Amino acid sequence: MSRLERIEEGLARARAEIRRAIRTRNYTSEKDEAFIPRGDVYRNPYAFHQSHIEMEKRFKIWAYREGDQPLMHDGPSNGIYAIEGQFMDDIESGKSHFLARRPDEANAFYIPMSLTKIVHFIYEPPHYYGKWIPRLVTDYINFVADKYPYWNRSKGADHFLVSCHDWAPDVSALKPDLYKHFIRALCNANTSERFHPIRDISIPEINIPRGKLGPPHLDQPPNKRPILAFFAGGAHGYVRSVLFKYWKEKDDEVQVFERLPGNRNYSKSMGDSKFCLCPSGYEVASPRIVEAIAAGCVPMIICDHYSLPFSDVLDWSKFSIYITSDKIPEIKKILKAVPTETYLEMQKRVKQVQRHFAINRPARPYDMLHMILHSVWLRRLNVRLPS
């Protein structure tokens, strides 16, 4: 058998094991499992668990080595685009067991390009639109497609890029046919702007302060959360303008601020709240979803056209509330109508999913970096390459 035939045979076995786990409601593993996903926060916990087991056993990624820093092989490790650099560094550090030793061993191929760095070093208004990001990424893909056989044999269906920058969806703007099968892992997962959930991947936006790996985890019990709902943030975008119109500093229970008063602590206020409002800003994603989950606060996601992160495996309706912008005037009515028992279950499930929205270095099974990898793995399972 050729290497590609062996890879495809391994993927076929993984598919069979996942189907068996669904059928038997059990898992098969060659090692002791430290964590077993269970509960209705998962669309199918048996499929997810076996799929993660198979991923750890079989998934290998080749990160193309061509290109130079700072546009390649370097990304932000802090700020709201930090997941881009954290993922890149974890894969390219040489410590990840998912990294293939040679490209013909790989199941998938990573384009290690930082769109945030491109914007920082190349962008010059007003010359950005429709130009720099798609041109540079396309040039790179054409280069590796000419040098190696891997892009052409799959038409890009086993290749992926990870970016959290607002402009990342524009990658495919110049040549949509070239990117018809390419996997884009994006924070800006707006289904009204060419994001395709079956092919593309929605990843969480997380604001990482310097010297940390994410927001603080807070364990305030439900009976010590006196605030019904809380939000503080800038007036970015249409959704927040509507939120401020109806709720900015107008209610003691639904506490909405553009600027948090000096005597208030942002993280503590989230930890003291039952529900945390997570409105989209200029783009659909918001780091407040991850902050709310870390704070043990049930997210109320206020957005239009947002494909939520990790929806392949997570059932967001079990641990969050999703409303569109036209429901903003009804926020208090909606939250007041949630029975206490339902809220307590949702809050418990928020704590259950915290591990999937936490970053560890090195990455750990089922954390955010592994969840992104698992999303790529699922899409690779959907592709059968001809031998």
ABEGO torsion letter per residue (X at the ends): XBAAAAAAAAAAAAAAAAAAAAAAGBBBBABBBABBBBEAABABAAAAAAAAAAAAAABBBBBBABEBOAABGBBBABEAAAAAAAAAAAAAAGABAABBABAAABABBBBBBBAAAAAAAABBOAAABGBAAAAAAAAAAAAAAAABAAAAAAGGAABBBBBABAAAAAAAAABAAAAAABBBBBABBBAABGBBAAABBBBBBBBBBBGBAEBBBBABBAAABABABBBBEBBBEAAAAAAAAAABGABAABBBBABBBAABBAAAAAAABABBBBBBBABABBAAAAAAAAAGBBBBBBBBGBBBBGAAABBAAAABBBBBAAAAAAAAAAAAABBAAAAAAAAAAAAAAAAAABBBOBBBBGBAAAAAAAAAAAAAAABBBBX
